[in-house]
Amino acid sequence: MFDKNLIEETKQIHRQQFGKDPDVVAYAPGRIEVLGNHTDYNEGTVLSAAINMGHCFCISKSDKPGIRLMAIDVDAVAEFDLDTPGKVEGYGWANYSKGVMTYLREKGIDVGHVDCSFLGTIPMGAGLSSSAALEVATAYAVLALTGREMDRKEIAKVCQRAEHEYAGVMCGLLDQFSSIYGVEHGLIHSDFRTLEVSNVSLPDGVVFLMVNSKVKHSLVDSEYNERRERCEQAAREFAALLDHPVTALRDVSWDEFVAHRDEIDPAAAKRACHVVGEIMRVEKSMELLSDDGLAEFGQFLFDSHDTSRYEFENSCEELDVIVDAAKEAGALGARLSGGGFGGSVVVLIRNEQVDAMKAAIRSAYKRRCNIDPDIAVVIPSAGACVVSSE
Ligand code: GLA
């Protein structure tokens, strides 16, 4: 489900800027991470949902050489070509699209000379995967323009590579998978070892709120990469201790972690505590997503936030204030969503709690952090699509 006004506005501005209608219009949503924090690059599992906010990407063939890309929200046009390696200087956002176009070309899919524009409703830096949505929308648009097809998992990998090489974030595949595999009113269960995806419904009568803390602490990217290295270190140390193969933290059970945590590097053990616990919680939660299991499922969200806070150390005061306020106001569960160090919190509540919960979080956050948060009900939405193709 995409916002028709967003599509119309993007098309109209594209026409004004480049003097012609787009040949292809594509759309890709952002995501919330429901449970399974920093598990994707540890080959674990995650529950997530595509959300009702995303990026629209328009593209049309051009007679002029090169690629022009307009970011409508900042009213700027970046110009680049794929023969010039490296980043587009001065236009950070252009690199997500350049990266995707570059790696599609490596696979024999050459976008050629084009004019492009994009506009989105996902706030930047809110931990809702605005950059992945831009990458995925770019990929869908280029594939439709060139008349080529690509397996959805391969599309996700091309986009992930753009993030690695052009943004320097060694992310897993969660954001791209969520943007691609979203379903209306459903959650996505992704297994990042087998790359299998399935859908799960939320029981009736509950919703997620997303609360944008509006803070993004510096060094997020380097902290992210450091956490990943620590997790890989922990996996290597467990491999030397356990009598079965360990290629990633996915292979370490909770019981094994508890039995051996004191035998590995203490900092790596703290990171592994969060990840191994998260993978266990995601798997257990699959049986809890029914009316009877909601309280326990919600508690997993609180547990997840606790180990983010004390073991993985990817929370921050602002996120803690929001989670604590939600808990105090009677939420079923709440936790940071995504990479951490700022960004958004997801809160699981019953439908009838929406207004009171919004008010309670707003007032606590304003009082403690002097920030007005953005709070919205999440509508789990369909994944990326080509909206129109001439
Ligand atoms: C970011 C990354 C994802 C994932 C989450 C944490 O969103 O891009 O790959 O690692 O953080 O779960």
Residues whose N, C-alpha, C, O or C-beta is under 5 A from the ligand:
A	BS01	GLA	G36 N37 H38 T39 D40 C171 G172 L173 L174 D175 G338 G339
